[in-house]
């Protein structure tokens, strides 16, 4: 029997985030962004503007904070338009446009969670 090395073992508080859980966290983050009075639908946002909401959502669900690439991928899977900009333009090189239907789903998600 081969023992696992220390690096191969999961950490005590690590959480494996499946695609469905990542979508729920993203919807919660987008809903949180709107609940704080920020306009979400129909405008182009730098992903940097959404990082605080994603951090709060990850904390709420006990998950690790998402990287920019993970945020962009999850938002794109949910139907948002995601565009990558060159690294010299921005530290967090993604721009996001969220449609009204996704913004409404996110608002419903945050209302059902509270």
GILINHU-V369703 format. One record per pair of residues at least 12 apart in sequence whose C-alpha atoms are under 6 Angstrom apart, sorted by the first residue. I is the first residue (numbers start at 1). J is the second residue. If there is no record, write none. Layout:
BEGIN
{{I/J} {I/J}}
END
This chain:
BEGIN
{{15/63} {25/57} {27/106} {28/109} {28/110} {29/53} {29/54} {29/57} {30/106} {31/106} {31/107} {31/110} {33/53} {41/98} {41/99} {41/100} {41/103} {42/98} {42/99} {43/97} {44/96} {44/97} {45/95} {45/96} {46/95} {47/94} {47/95} {80/97} {80/98} {81/96} {81/97} {82/95} {82/96} {83/95}}
END
